[in-house]
Amino acid sequence: MGTYVIIAASGVGKRMNLEGGLSKQMLLVGGLPVICHTLKAFEEAETVEAVYVATKADSIDQIGEMAAGQGFGKVRAVIEGGAERQDSIANCMAMIEKEIAASGKMPDAILVHDGARPFIQPGEIDDIAHLSAQYGACVPANRPKDTIKFVGNSPGLFGETLDRSRLLQVQTPQGFAPEKLIEAHRKARQEGYYATDDAALVERYFPEQGIRIYETGYHNIKITTPEDVFIGEAILASLKARREERN
């Protein structure tokens, strides 16, 4: 069957200090919107069969037209997201559930990705999709460069220093066996429980499910603050140079 992908692209970029409610997904990096780079990677990934995008209501037509204009034929739907990221993913999940029920076919895996992570590579997507189908769950991550400390109980003071060798910074796309991700979101809706990512939902409702680590480099950043746009330009140039070297 292949892999289905949900892309959460409803963020308005509060930390970007954008005016007029502009979505950070539409910021230009390398002359193209952030979301365009994101969709292109999934379009080129061999394992991906269908992409579902959740975004702001006033961005639906813009993203849909952009996807069509760029020839992103795997984009099956662009729909309105919810109040929170988890709500946006749930909206796409409901559409996927209907398609599964209608076709009687289950995808090999469902991946969930942040629309504002434009530098994930097609080969990485394929690796994560294969591992998700094989092990039931796979999450990309990289090692922190800085020392990490707990905040102490006394105001203004640090507490314990964490062992950096046992820490990873979690990214997306996070991949899961479809039935487990669907059930985890269903249970979360029933409880009114919200988590920071989909892996946390699966960990909560399927504690026996191990989550496979897929260690990445430092290019798969999330565009969150104004500085990230400049960093993104450098990453894009670096990735382009690497591709040219291979060719």
KOLNU-90374 format. One line per 10 residues: number of its first residue (from 0); for each residue x, y, z of C-alpha. Coordinates in nm, 3 decimals, always signed. Layout:
<atoms>
NUM> X/Y/Z | ...
</atoms>
This chain:
<atoms>
0> +0.000/+0.000/+0.000 | +0.269/+0.254/+0.090 | +0.282/+0.525/+0.354 | +0.035/+0.802/+0.437 | +0.169/+1.133/+0.566 | +0.004/+1.399/+0.782 | +0.165/+1.743/+0.776 | +0.072/+1.987/+1.052 | +0.100/+2.333/+0.894 | -0.130/+2.552/+1.102
10> +0.132/+2.738/+1.304 | +0.107/+3.119/+1.291 | +0.463/+3.170/+1.411 | +0.412/+3.364/+1.735 | +0.785/+3.350/+1.809 | +0.859/+3.477/+1.457 | +0.688/+3.810/+1.539 | +0.504/+3.794/+1.206 | +0.250/+4.062/+1.127 | -0.108/+4.007/+1.019
20> -0.124/+3.644/+1.130 | +0.112/+3.535/+0.851 | +0.186/+3.165/+0.867 | +0.552/+3.070/+0.912 | +0.486/+2.794/+0.658 | +0.470/+3.067/+0.392 | +0.801/+3.236/+0.479 | +1.046/+3.223/+0.190 | +1.364/+3.019/+0.218 | +1.570/+2.988/-0.097
30> +1.299/+3.177/-0.284 | +1.025/+2.924/-0.204 | +0.778/+2.896/+0.087 | +0.886/+2.672/+0.374 | +0.589/+2.440/+0.314 | +0.690/+2.400/-0.052 | +1.029/+2.254/+0.050 | +0.850/+2.024/+0.296 | +0.599/+1.894/+0.042 | +0.871/+1.846/-0.220
40> +1.062/+1.607/+0.008 | +0.755/+1.388/+0.062 | +0.666/+1.403/-0.306 | +1.011/+1.262/-0.389 | +1.009/+0.993/-0.118 | +0.948/+0.654/-0.281 | +0.747/+0.509/+0.009 | +0.492/+0.790/+0.029 | +0.157/+0.732/-0.135 | -0.058/+1.015/+0.000
50> -0.009/+1.342/+0.187 | -0.271/+1.520/+0.399 | -0.206/+1.879/+0.506 | -0.380/+2.056/+0.796 | -0.345/+2.434/+0.785 | -0.521/+2.760/+0.868 | -0.851/+2.818/+0.692 | -0.714/+3.117/+0.500 | -0.412/+2.915/+0.379 | -0.605/+2.618/+0.235
60> -0.646/+2.757/-0.118 | -0.294/+2.900/-0.126 | -0.128/+2.571/-0.029 | -0.359/+2.370/-0.254 | -0.281/+2.590/-0.554 | +0.091/+2.584/-0.477 | +0.092/+2.204/-0.454 | -0.091/+2.174/-0.785 | +0.137/+2.429/-0.950 | +0.447/+2.243/-0.835
70> +0.310/+1.910/-0.952 | +0.285/+1.758/-0.604 | +0.042/+1.485/-0.702 | +0.069/+1.299/-0.371 | -0.110/+1.581/-0.186 | -0.452/+1.423/-0.146 | -0.615/+1.686/+0.075 | -0.551/+2.027/+0.231 | -0.793/+2.080/+0.518 | -0.850/+2.314/+0.809
80> -0.652/+2.239/+1.122 | -0.770/+2.264/+1.480 | -0.703/+2.480/+1.783 | -0.395/+2.277/+1.878 | -0.144/+2.077/+1.674 | -0.296/+1.752/+1.802 | -0.641/+1.866/+1.687 | -0.502/+1.936/+1.339 | -0.354/+1.588/+1.319 | -0.680/+1.439/+1.445
90> -0.869/+1.615/+1.163 | -0.643/+1.451/+0.905 | -0.665/+1.120/+1.089 | -1.044/+1.126/+1.063 | -1.016/+1.165/+0.686 | -0.765/+0.881/+0.664 | -0.991/+0.656/+0.872 | -1.278/+0.717/+0.630 | -1.057/+0.630/+0.333 | -0.936/+0.312/+0.503
100> -1.295/+0.212/+0.579 | -1.403/+0.282/+0.221 | -1.113/+0.097/+0.056 | -1.066/-0.179/+0.314 | -0.690/-0.127/+0.282 | -0.448/-0.017/+0.552 | -0.130/+0.177/+0.472 | +0.201/+0.030/+0.585 | +0.262/+0.327/+0.815 | +0.142/+0.678/+0.894
110> +0.401/+0.952/+0.932 | +0.333/+1.282/+1.109 | +0.551/+1.579/+1.021 | +0.583/+1.946/+1.113 | +0.524/+2.164/+0.809 | +0.792/+2.401/+0.936 | +1.066/+2.134/+0.907 | +1.151/+2.188/+0.540 | +1.489/+2.015/+0.521 | +1.401/+1.652/+0.585
120> +1.537/+1.446/+0.294 | +1.343/+1.193/+0.082 | +1.582/+0.910/+0.172 | +1.536/+0.982/+0.542 | +1.159/+0.974/+0.498 | +1.186/+0.635/+0.328 | +1.409/+0.499/+0.607 | +1.167/+0.615/+0.877 | +0.870/+0.472/+0.685 | +1.039/+0.131/+0.653
130> +1.137/+0.123/+1.022 | +0.787/+0.232/+1.128 | +0.630/-0.050/+0.929 | +0.884/-0.302/+1.060 | +0.889/-0.208/+1.430 | +0.557/-0.029/+1.481 | +0.708/+0.310/+1.567 | +1.010/+0.516/+1.464 | +1.113/+0.869/+1.561 | +1.404/+1.074/+1.423
140> +1.629/+1.252/+1.668 | +1.976/+1.395/+1.709 | +2.218/+1.441/+1.995 | +2.217/+1.771/+2.188 | +2.531/+1.979/+2.146 | +2.488/+2.165/+2.474 | +2.493/+2.046/+2.833 | +2.138/+2.008/+2.965 | +2.045/+2.084/+3.327 | +1.728/+2.055/+3.531
150> +1.594/+2.375/+3.681 | +1.645/+2.355/+4.057 | +1.384/+2.387/+4.331 | +1.536/+2.716/+4.447 | +1.448/+3.017/+4.226 | +1.723/+3.116/+3.987 | +1.941/+2.812/+4.053 | +2.020/+2.504/+3.846 | +1.958/+2.154/+3.973 | +2.100/+1.828/+3.841
160> +2.313/+1.807/+3.526 | +2.174/+1.544/+3.290 | +2.386/+1.277/+3.122 | +2.404/+1.411/+2.766 | +2.503/+1.070/+2.628 | +2.151/+0.947/+2.713 | +1.963/+1.244/+2.568 | +1.822/+1.298/+2.220 | +1.638/+1.592/+2.064 | +1.323/+1.457/+1.903
170> +1.215/+1.562/+1.554 | +0.964/+1.464/+1.286 | +0.843/+1.283/+1.076 | +0.737/+1.038/+1.344 | +0.610/+0.711/+1.203 | +0.373/+0.452/+1.347 | +0.173/+0.143/+1.268 | -0.160/+0.293/+1.152 | -0.383/+0.105/+1.393 | -0.181/+0.219/+1.696
180> -0.165/+0.584/+1.597 | -0.537/+0.590/+1.518 | -0.624/+0.424/+1.851 | -0.389/+0.650/+2.048 | -0.556/+0.961/+1.905 | -0.902/+0.813/+1.969 | -0.820/+0.749/+2.335 | -0.664/+1.094/+2.373 | -0.982/+1.257/+2.239 | -1.193/+1.058/+2.483
190> -0.974/+1.165/+2.776 | -0.917/+1.520/+2.658 | -0.546/+1.448/+2.688 | -0.290/+1.653/+2.494 | +0.074/+1.562/+2.439 | +0.364/+1.750/+2.283 | +0.406/+1.493/+2.006 | +0.254/+1.174/+1.867 | +0.523/+0.954/+2.018 | +0.409/+1.064/+2.363
200> +0.052/+0.953/+2.281 | +0.169/+0.611/+2.164 | +0.391/+0.579/+2.472 | +0.093/+0.659/+2.694 | -0.159/+0.422/+2.540 | +0.075/+0.150/+2.414 | +0.354/+0.136/+2.676 | +0.466/-0.201/+2.544 | +0.543/-0.048/+2.202 | +0.912/+0.027/+2.168
210> +0.994/+0.333/+1.958 | +1.284/+0.286/+1.720 | +1.542/+0.567/+1.713 | +1.646/+0.704/+1.374 | +1.943/+0.929/+1.438 | +1.973/+1.225/+1.202 | +2.216/+1.509/+1.148 | +2.149/+1.872/+1.240 | +1.982/+1.985/+0.918 | +1.624/+1.887/+1.008
220> +1.550/+2.207/+1.201 | +1.209/+2.356/+1.269 | +1.164/+2.714/+1.153 | +1.056/+2.873/+1.481 | +1.240/+3.204/+1.539 | +1.365/+3.477/+1.301 | +1.720/+3.344/+1.326 | +1.606/+3.009/+1.186 | +1.536/+3.165/+0.845 | +1.902/+3.262/+0.807
230> +2.015/+2.923/+0.937 | +1.773/+2.761/+0.693 | +1.928/+2.944/+0.398 | +2.268/+2.805/+0.496 | +2.132/+2.452/+0.540 | +1.959/+2.468/+0.202 | +2.282/+2.578/+0.034 | +2.474/+2.299/+0.209 | +2.223/+2.031/+0.104 | +2.231/+2.157/-0.255
240> +2.613/+2.144/-0.259 | +2.609/+1.785/-0.129 | +2.366/+1.677/-0.401 | +2.584/+1.837/-0.668 | +2.891/+1.658/-0.531 | +2.712/+1.321/-0.548 | +2.602/+1.388/-0.905
</atoms>
